[in-house]
Amino acid sequence: MIARIPNYVLTTFAIVAVIILVGLYDNQRQPVADGSVGLVVGVPATQLITQRNGVIALPVVLRLVNRSETDEALEAENKCKIFRYVVTTPQNEFIQARRFADTCPTTKAYGTVAARAVIEQIETVLLDADRYAPGDYKLRVKFWDYGGEAEFTLVADN
């Protein structure tokens, strides 16, 4: 007897597939100029407004690219400020931002991106479903104080 695959397994598989495809697509581009360090942000161009507990999960691929010949030191005020984001409309009207935990440590966070290397991290931005309707949005991100942005479209889940 073949059991039905639960929806959460299918959703997880779909998110992983999208993240892999976005990563492969971004890997083919070289948006960071030679000799510099920059952030490439990848999100699905179209995201279904599928929500669980009032939250829409938006997968985000962060690629901090060092195209220089020297290592780049990274520093953040604390570990909660390594990854920050703001979501706006295309007209730059505020929708949502990341809220930091009240228990965030006060010690600085340090890291390094080696010369000619990439740090890749996958995050999930939890969108408050009550604030969104089908349409276009911008995601502005800071990752280790390097900025980047990506546009995405939310579509109704029929």
Backbone as ProteinMPNN parsed JSONL, in Angstrom:
{"seq_chain_A": "MIARIPNYVLTTFAIVAVIILVGLYDNQRQPVADGSVGLVVGVPATQLITQRNGVIALPVVLRLVNRSETDEALEAENKCKIFRYVVTTPQNEFIQARRFADTCPTTKAYGTVAARAVIEQIETVLLDADRYAPGDYKLRVKFWDYGGEAEFTLVADN", "coords_chain_A": {"N_chain_A": [[0.843, -1.17, 0.0], [0.574, 2.21, -0.836], [1.479, 5.045, 0.85], [0.153, 8.317, 1.391], [2.014, 11.249, 0.756], [2.844, 13.586, 3.218], [1.737, 17.038, 3.333], [3.556, 18.907, 4.429], [6.015, 17.745, 3.925], [6.126, 17.762, 1.14], [6.038, 20.555, 0.739], [8.438, 21.339, 1.993], [10.275, 19.996, 0.326], [9.758, 21.366, -2.077], [10.593, 23.986, -1.398], [13.334, 23.563, -0.901], [14.118, 22.747, -3.47], [13.634, 25.117, -4.93], [15.47, 26.833, -3.688], [17.885, 25.606, -4.406], [17.759, 25.883, -7.205], [17.732, 28.702, -7.439], [20.236, 29.251, -6.326], [21.91, 27.936, -8.197], [21.318, 29.442, -10.492], [22.175, 32.035, -9.672], [24.838, 31.468, -9.357], [25.803, 31.405, -11.914], [25.915, 34.007, -12.72], [27.877, 37.032, -12.407], [27.698, 39.301, -10.409], [29.243, 40.834, -8.727], [31.843, 43.084, -8.815], [35.15, 42.575, -10.105], [37.818, 42.407, -7.822], [36.517, 43.383, -5.608], [34.222, 43.188, -2.762], [31.016, 41.844, -2.287], [27.419, 41.496, -1.876], [25.134, 39.041, -2.886], [21.785, 38.494, -3.322], [19.35, 36.036, -3.327], [16.07, 35.144, -4.121], [12.974, 33.335, -4.572], [11.433, 34.208, -7.609], [8.697, 34.199, -7.841], [6.4, 33.642, -5.324], [4.225, 31.535, -3.629], [1.369, 32.444, -1.712], [1.252, 30.725, 0.597], [0.42, 29.833, 3.72], [1.275, 29.094, 7.094], [0.137, 29.003, 10.281], [-0.317, 31.785, 10.157], [1.931, 32.774, 8.883], [4.101, 33.388, 6.156], [6.556, 31.627, 4.577], [9.514, 32.688, 3.253], [12.114, 31.681, 1.331], [15.564, 32.568, 1.373], [18.577, 33.075, -0.28], [21.79, 33.867, 0.574], [24.733, 35.216, -0.619], [27.859, 36.047, 0.04], [30.323, 37.469, -1.633], [33.724, 37.42, -2.289], [35.746, 38.897, -4.397], [38.3, 39.724, -4.446], [41.901, 39.86, -3.916], [42.6, 39.606, -1.309], [41.94, 38.567, 2.077], [38.851, 39.299, 3.701], [37.899, 40.95, 6.55], [35.176, 40.465, 8.757], [32.628, 42.03, 10.675], [30.18, 42.394, 13.176], [27.79, 44.12, 15.189], [26.522, 42.473, 17.054], [25.561, 38.967, 17.258], [22.932, 38.866, 16.423], [22.704, 40.853, 14.554], [23.936, 40.068, 12.257], [22.445, 39.129, 10.086], [19.984, 40.993, 8.627], [16.821, 42.403, 7.619], [14.497, 44.235, 5.487], [11.257, 44.599, 4.265], [9.606, 46.023, 1.54], [7.189, 47.809, -0.49], [7.193, 48.119, -4.12], [7.265, 50.865, -4.371], [8.699, 51.678, -2.244], [7.387, 51.684, 0.255], [7.121, 50.917, 3.617], [6.748, 47.599, 4.848], [7.481, 45.37, 6.496], [9.97, 44.451, 8.935], [12.904, 42.83, 10.271], [12.705, 41.791, 13.585], [14.608, 42.02, 16.495], [15.658, 39.688, 18.96], [15.057, 40.154, 22.446], [16.922, 39.075, 24.04], [19.413, 39.098, 22.893], [22.904, 38.632, 22.635], [25.434, 40.914, 23.833], [27.973, 40.954, 22.87], [30.406, 41.433, 20.291], [30.354, 40.09, 16.947], [32.475, 38.205, 14.864], [34.018, 37.458, 11.725], [35.379, 35.997, 8.689], [35.847, 36.354, 5.221], [37.444, 34.563, 2.877], [40.01, 35.355, 0.43], [38.949, 35.469, -2.94], [36.749, 33.82, -2.426], [33.528, 32.497, -1.356], [30.907, 33.073, 0.91], [28.134, 31.307, 1.713], [24.811, 31.386, 2.738], [21.707, 30.178, 3.867], [18.628, 31.512, 4.594], [15.426, 31.828, 6.175], [12.891, 34.0, 5.665], [10.35, 35.098, 7.627], [7.3, 36.032, 6.791], [4.722, 38.123, 7.88], [1.588, 37.144, 7.386], [-0.761, 38.681, 7.518], [-0.034, 41.191, 6.685], [0.345, 41.189, 3.979], [-0.601, 41.029, 0.505], [-1.504, 39.592, -2.672], [1.004, 40.486, -4.998], [3.777, 42.705, -5.906], [6.98, 42.934, -4.295], [9.848, 44.229, -2.462], [12.838, 42.99, -1.12], [15.12, 44.039, 1.115], [18.359, 43.527, 2.219], [20.785, 43.171, 4.801], [23.848, 41.704, 5.324], [26.356, 40.801, 7.294], [26.919, 43.517, 7.262], [27.013, 44.135, 4.548], [25.133, 45.207, 1.851], [22.221, 44.247, -0.028], [19.637, 43.545, -2.439], [16.49, 42.117, -3.467], [13.802, 41.342, -5.648], [10.445, 40.175, -5.403], [7.425, 38.35, -6.115], [4.295, 37.89, -4.716], [1.85, 35.436, -5.031], [-1.552, 34.365, -5.178], [-2.604, 31.403, -3.507], [-4.225, 28.97, -5.018]], "CA_chain_A": [[0.0, 0.0, 0.0], [1.358, 3.447, -0.949], [0.972, 6.092, 1.751], [0.147, 9.68, 0.85], [3.095, 12.068, 1.305], [2.265, 14.748, 3.916], [1.93, 18.344, 2.692], [4.748, 19.6, 4.906], [7.167, 17.148, 3.252], [6.109, 18.304, -0.217], [6.402, 21.966, 0.829], [9.874, 21.389, 2.28], [10.963, 19.603, -0.899], [9.62, 22.457, -3.048], [11.447, 25.095, -0.957], [14.726, 23.161, -1.144], [14.329, 22.775, -4.922], [13.707, 26.522, -5.327], [16.74, 27.369, -3.186], [18.947, 25.053, -5.246], [17.675, 26.528, -8.513], [18.175, 30.095, -7.291], [21.682, 29.194, -6.127], [22.544, 27.604, -9.473], [21.157, 30.598, -11.369], [23.052, 33.096, -9.193], [26.217, 31.035, -9.541], [26.175, 31.674, -13.296], [26.113, 35.449, -12.871], [28.974, 37.609, -11.645], [27.249, 40.662, -10.13], [30.214, 41.541, -7.906], [32.975, 43.482, -9.651], [36.443, 42.0, -9.775], [38.579, 43.223, -6.883], [35.681, 43.915, -4.525], [33.4, 42.264, -1.985], [29.626, 42.244, -2.402], [26.379, 40.56, -1.479], [24.137, 38.641, -3.87], [20.6, 37.989, -2.627], [18.479, 35.267, -4.204], [14.762, 34.711, -3.627], [12.132, 32.903, -5.689], [10.791, 35.344, -8.272], [7.274, 34.093, -7.519], [6.19, 32.877, -4.093], [2.813, 31.337, -3.288], [0.968, 32.899, -0.382], [0.904, 29.557, 1.39], [0.778, 30.213, 5.083], [1.083, 28.176, 8.207], [0.079, 29.789, 11.518], [-0.258, 33.213, 9.856], [3.271, 33.137, 8.418], [4.528, 32.955, 4.826], [8.002, 31.374, 4.636], [10.217, 33.084, 2.038], [13.521, 31.263, 1.384], [16.509, 33.576, 0.894], [19.954, 32.61, -0.413], [22.738, 34.969, 0.722], [26.081, 34.867, -1.087], [28.837, 37.11, 0.244], [31.343, 37.119, -2.617], [34.977, 38.168, -2.221], [36.449, 38.76, -5.676], [39.59, 40.398, -4.32], [43.048, 38.996, -3.643], [42.88, 39.612, 0.126], [40.85, 38.168, 2.977], [38.045, 40.426, 4.189], [37.425, 40.769, 7.924], [33.755, 40.768, 8.94], [32.315, 42.384, 12.051], [28.804, 42.821, 13.432], [27.605, 44.594, 16.568], [26.249, 41.241, 17.803], [25.175, 37.911, 16.309], [21.588, 39.138, 15.908], [22.779, 41.835, 13.478], [24.636, 39.535, 11.091], [21.44, 39.1, 9.015], [18.837, 41.888, 8.863], [16.07, 42.649, 6.388], [13.317, 45.098, 5.44], [10.415, 44.339, 3.096], [8.847, 47.198, 1.129], [6.521, 47.747, -1.785], [8.083, 48.679, -5.151], [7.328, 52.314, -4.164], [9.47, 51.84, -1.004], [6.547, 51.808, 1.451], [7.489, 49.893, 4.593], [5.801, 46.524, 5.162], [7.922, 44.568, 7.638], [11.414, 44.331, 9.153], [13.253, 41.811, 11.256], [12.754, 42.228, 14.98], [15.657, 41.305, 17.211], [15.294, 39.127, 20.263], [15.489, 40.967, 23.589], [17.998, 38.361, 24.721], [20.573, 39.026, 22.013], [24.134, 38.936, 23.366], [26.001, 42.228, 23.536], [29.34, 40.808, 22.366], [30.541, 41.559, 18.843], [30.547, 38.871, 16.165], [33.542, 38.373, 13.883], [34.173, 36.413, 10.732], [36.284, 36.317, 7.584], [35.615, 35.72, 3.926], [38.762, 34.421, 2.276], [40.205, 35.896, -0.914], [38.371, 34.675, -4.036], [35.857, 32.804, -1.849], [32.127, 32.871, -1.175], [30.178, 32.557, 2.062], [26.734, 31.147, 1.326], [23.941, 31.057, 3.86], [20.29, 30.134, 3.525], [17.759, 31.988, 5.674], [13.997, 31.87, 5.883], [12.246, 35.219, 6.143], [8.966, 34.792, 8.001], [6.447, 37.174, 6.474], [3.442, 38.17, 8.594], [0.593, 37.025, 6.314], [-1.771, 39.74, 7.612], [0.49, 42.422, 6.088], [0.627, 41.0, 2.557], [-1.62, 40.66, -0.475], [-0.798, 39.283, -3.918], [1.631, 41.656, -5.612], [5.232, 42.795, -5.969], [7.645, 43.422, -3.085], [11.311, 44.271, -2.447], [13.494, 42.544, 0.097], [16.44, 44.659, 1.286], [19.067, 42.701, 3.186], [22.151, 43.435, 5.261], [24.498, 40.486, 5.782], [27.688, 41.257, 7.695], [26.961, 44.933, 6.86], [26.994, 44.313, 3.106], [23.737, 45.313, 1.464], [21.739, 43.714, -1.298], [18.175, 43.484, -2.504], [15.871, 41.238, -4.453], [12.366, 41.561, -5.814], [9.664, 38.947, -5.501], [5.982, 38.527, -6.301], [3.439, 36.944, -4.001], [0.654, 35.087, -5.784], [-2.552, 33.647, -4.384], [-2.574, 29.941, -3.539], [-5.597, 28.569, -5.401]], "C_chain_A": [[0.898, 1.247, 0.0], [0.703, 4.508, -0.067], [1.064, 7.444, 1.056], [1.257, 10.474, 1.535], [2.482, 13.301, 1.959], [2.624, 16.057, 3.213], [3.2, 19.029, 3.151], [6.014, 19.036, 4.269], [7.256, 17.683, 1.824], [6.529, 19.774, -0.23], [7.895, 22.119, 1.085], [10.678, 21.033, 1.038], [10.914, 20.721, -1.93], [10.525, 23.636, -2.682], [12.91, 24.778, -1.217], [15.035, 23.214, -2.642], [14.47, 24.208, -5.426], [15.041, 27.123, -4.898], [17.9, 26.864, -4.05], [18.943, 25.721, -6.619], [18.132, 27.979, -8.47], [19.687, 30.14, -7.126], [22.419, 28.882, -7.424], [22.462, 28.766, -10.448], [22.119, 31.71, -10.963], [24.518, 32.746, -9.392], [26.709, 31.338, -10.958], [26.45, 33.154, -13.548], [27.322, 35.885, -12.06], [28.632, 39.06, -11.338], [28.224, 41.47, -9.284], [31.443, 41.82, -8.766], [34.269, 42.841, -9.17], [37.202, 42.954, -8.859], [37.771, 43.788, -5.739], [34.92, 42.8, -3.812], [31.963, 42.753, -2.088], [28.678, 41.128, -2.034], [25.423, 40.314, -2.633], [22.997, 37.991, -3.101], [19.717, 37.273, -3.643], [17.196, 34.868, -3.488], [13.983, 34.168, -4.814], [11.446, 34.124, -6.301], [9.299, 35.38, -7.95], [7.128, 33.17, -6.317], [4.69, 32.754, -3.838], [2.53, 31.866, -1.89], [0.407, 31.695, 0.372], [1.35, 29.857, 2.8], [0.477, 29.096, 6.068], [1.173, 29.029, 9.466], [0.26, 31.284, 11.251], [1.073, 33.697, 9.329], [3.506, 32.572, 7.023], [6.041, 32.803, 4.885], [8.63, 31.686, 3.286], [11.679, 32.65, 2.143], [14.417, 32.32, 0.742], [17.901, 32.953, 0.859], [20.859, 33.841, -0.381], [24.104, 34.479, 0.274], [26.969, 36.093, -0.94], [30.079, 36.721, -0.556], [32.558, 38.029, -2.455], [35.734, 37.912, -3.516], [37.768, 39.509, -5.654], [40.678, 39.379, -4.004], [43.383, 38.928, -2.156], [41.675, 39.141, 0.914], [40.136, 39.418, 3.461], [37.539, 40.097, 5.584], [35.968, 41.216, 8.012], [33.504, 41.051, 10.413], [30.863, 42.841, 12.129], [28.685, 43.19, 14.904], [27.317, 43.441, 17.523], [25.727, 40.205, 16.809], [23.779, 38.12, 15.73], [21.613, 40.104, 14.723], [23.615, 41.354, 12.295], [23.694, 39.533, 9.889], [20.251, 39.961, 9.425], [18.095, 42.097, 7.549], [14.934, 43.633, 6.612], [12.568, 44.729, 4.166], [9.608, 45.594, 2.816], [8.047, 46.875, -0.134], [7.509, 48.261, -2.835], [8.23, 50.21, -5.026], [8.027, 52.663, -2.844], [8.626, 52.145, 0.23], [6.834, 50.619, 2.365], [6.368, 48.882, 4.811], [6.227, 45.81, 6.447], [9.445, 44.59, 7.719], [11.663, 43.252, 10.187], [13.333, 42.434, 12.634], [13.776, 41.371, 15.703], [15.136, 40.819, 18.548], [15.82, 40.029, 21.372], [16.679, 40.334, 24.295], [19.255, 38.248, 23.87], [21.836, 39.402, 22.786], [24.72, 40.276, 22.921], [27.431, 42.142, 23.014], [29.355, 40.872, 20.842], [30.747, 40.183, 18.205], [31.589, 39.16, 15.09], [33.558, 37.194, 12.922], [35.156, 36.864, 9.669], [35.761, 35.641, 6.329], [36.961, 35.749, 3.207], [38.805, 35.045, 0.878], [39.653, 34.927, -1.952], [37.445, 33.565, -3.541], [34.443, 33.372, -1.7], [31.629, 32.264, 0.13], [28.724, 32.489, 1.625], [25.939, 30.718, 2.552], [22.499, 31.101, 3.381], [19.495, 30.538, 4.76], [16.313, 31.848, 5.229], [13.434, 33.134, 6.503], [10.784, 34.878, 6.396], [8.125, 36.043, 7.821], [5.131, 37.057, 7.225], [2.33, 38.23, 7.549], [-0.462, 38.123, 6.349], [-1.324, 41.031, 6.927], [0.616, 42.352, 4.559], [-0.613, 40.618, 1.77], [-0.857, 40.262, -1.737], [-0.238, 40.564, -4.544], [3.144, 41.594, -5.52], [5.794, 43.423, -4.695], [9.153, 43.449, -3.299], [11.794, 43.781, -1.093], [14.88, 43.185, 0.118], [17.127, 43.952, 2.448], [20.407, 43.327, 3.542], [22.673, 42.112, 5.813], [25.947, 40.845, 6.039], [27.932, 42.686, 7.212], [27.165, 45.163, 5.367], [25.532, 44.265, 2.68], [23.445, 44.702, 0.107], [20.224, 43.725, -1.291], [17.724, 42.55, -3.603], [14.389, 41.559, -4.503], [11.668, 40.215, -5.921], [8.197, 39.305, -5.628], [5.255, 37.455, -5.506], [2.197, 36.706, -4.851], [-0.262, 34.254, -4.924], [-2.415, 32.14, -4.583], [-3.992, 29.465, -3.811], [-5.897, 27.196, -4.936]], "O_chain_A": [[1.868, 1.318, 0.755], [-0.476, 4.823, -0.224], [1.95, 7.674, 0.233], [1.425, 10.386, 2.751], [1.684, 13.996, 1.331], [3.675, 16.169, 2.581], [3.869, 19.675, 2.345], [6.989, 19.766, 4.089], [8.343, 18.019, 1.353], [7.286, 20.197, -1.103], [8.547, 22.949, 0.452], [11.663, 21.703, 0.73], [11.916, 21.0, -2.589], [11.157, 24.223, -3.56], [13.651, 25.632, -1.703], [16.105, 23.678, -3.035], [15.333, 24.487, -6.258], [15.671, 27.846, -5.67], [18.8, 27.635, -4.384], [19.998, 26.083, -7.139], [18.843, 28.435, -9.366], [20.349, 30.984, -7.729], [23.443, 29.499, -7.717], [23.428, 29.049, -11.157], [22.807, 32.271, -11.816], [25.349, 33.635, -9.577], [27.91, 31.51, -11.171], [27.15, 33.501, -14.499], [27.741, 35.19, -11.135], [29.209, 39.966, -11.94], [28.048, 42.679, -9.138], [32.012, 40.91, -9.368], [34.453, 42.599, -7.977], [37.225, 44.163, -9.091], [38.284, 44.598, -4.967], [34.969, 41.635, -4.207], [31.713, 43.954, -1.987], [29.072, 39.97, -1.898], [24.957, 41.253, -3.28], [23.209, 37.057, -2.327], [19.377, 37.83, -4.687], [17.231, 34.321, -2.386], [14.295, 34.505, -5.956], [10.933, 34.976, -5.576], [8.71, 36.451, -7.805], [7.664, 32.062, -6.297], [3.972, 33.754, -3.833], [3.363, 31.745, -0.992], [-0.769, 31.664, 0.735], [2.529, 30.108, 3.045], [-0.434, 28.288, 5.89], [2.178, 29.703, 9.69], [0.916, 31.976, 12.029], [1.333, 34.9, 9.321], [3.158, 31.426, 6.739], [6.74, 33.762, 5.212], [8.323, 31.033, 2.289], [12.418, 33.196, 2.963], [14.079, 32.893, -0.294], [18.353, 32.372, 1.846], [20.716, 34.746, -1.202], [24.578, 33.441, 0.736], [26.847, 37.057, -1.696], [30.79, 35.777, -0.21], [32.436, 39.253, -2.481], [36.297, 36.835, -3.709], [38.298, 39.886, -6.7], [40.406, 38.189, -3.845], [44.347, 38.265, -1.773], [40.534, 39.294, 0.479], [40.75, 40.474, 3.613], [36.843, 39.102, 5.786], [35.58, 42.221, 7.416], [34.081, 40.408, 11.289], [30.379, 43.574, 11.266], [29.389, 42.644, 15.754], [27.8, 43.425, 18.655], [25.479, 40.529, 15.648], [23.475, 37.604, 14.654], [20.646, 40.17, 13.964], [23.965, 42.15, 11.423], [24.102, 39.897, 8.786], [19.595, 39.698, 10.433], [18.689, 41.977, 6.477], [14.469, 43.845, 7.732], [13.178, 44.565, 3.11], [9.001, 46.168, 3.72], [8.209, 45.821, -0.749], [8.562, 48.788, -2.475], [9.204, 50.781, -5.516], [7.957, 53.802, -2.383], [9.104, 52.799, 1.157], [6.793, 49.466, 1.937], [5.2, 49.246, 4.942], [5.43, 45.663, 7.374], [10.128, 44.73, 6.704], [10.75, 42.817, 10.888], [13.955, 43.48, 12.823], [13.807, 40.151, 15.544], [14.291, 41.454, 19.179], [16.903, 40.602, 21.251], [17.368, 41.0, 25.068], [20.083, 37.371, 24.117], [21.836, 40.392, 23.518], [24.526, 40.71, 21.786], [28.041, 43.175, 22.74], [28.42, 40.414, 20.186], [31.244, 39.25, 18.836], [31.586, 40.23, 14.482], [33.162, 36.081, 13.268], [35.699, 37.967, 9.734], [35.292, 34.503, 6.368], [37.535, 36.81, 2.963], [37.774, 35.234, 0.234], [39.861, 33.717, -1.859], [37.361, 32.501, -4.153], [34.207, 34.565, -1.895], [31.889, 31.097, 0.424], [28.147, 33.496, 1.215], [26.334, 29.819, 3.294], [22.123, 31.961, 2.584], [19.673, 29.97, 5.838], [16.026, 31.76, 4.035], [13.492, 33.32, 7.718], [10.073, 34.428, 5.497], [8.223, 36.993, 8.599], [4.495, 36.003, 7.206], [2.151, 39.258, 6.896], [-1.011, 38.47, 5.303], [-2.16, 41.881, 6.62], [0.957, 43.347, 3.92], [-1.536, 39.983, 2.28], [0.329, 40.57, -1.855], [-0.919, 41.587, -4.61], [3.721, 40.584, -5.117], [5.186, 44.311, -4.098], [9.677, 42.785, -4.193], [11.225, 44.118, -0.054], [15.711, 42.914, -0.749], [16.549, 43.797, 3.524], [21.075, 43.93, 2.701], [22.035, 41.48, 6.655], [26.687, 41.159, 5.107], [29.042, 43.019, 6.798], [27.464, 46.286, 4.959], [24.785, 43.383, 3.101], [24.301, 44.648, -0.776], [19.603, 43.896, -0.241], [18.466, 42.235, -4.533], [13.8, 41.995, -3.514], [12.216, 39.248, -6.451], [7.779, 40.413, -5.295], [5.56, 36.268, -5.612], [1.57, 37.651, -5.331], [0.191, 33.521, -4.045], [-2.146, 31.669, -5.688], [-4.859, 29.546, -2.942], [-6.998, 26.694, -5.165]]}, "name": "protein", "num_of_chains": 1, "seq": "MIARIPNYVLTTFAIVAVIILVGLYDNQRQPVADGSVGLVVGVPATQLITQRNGVIALPVVLRLVNRSETDEALEAENKCKIFRYVVTTPQNEFIQARRFADTCPTTKAYGTVAARAVIEQIETVLLDADRYAPGDYKLRVKFWDYGGEAEFTLVADN"}
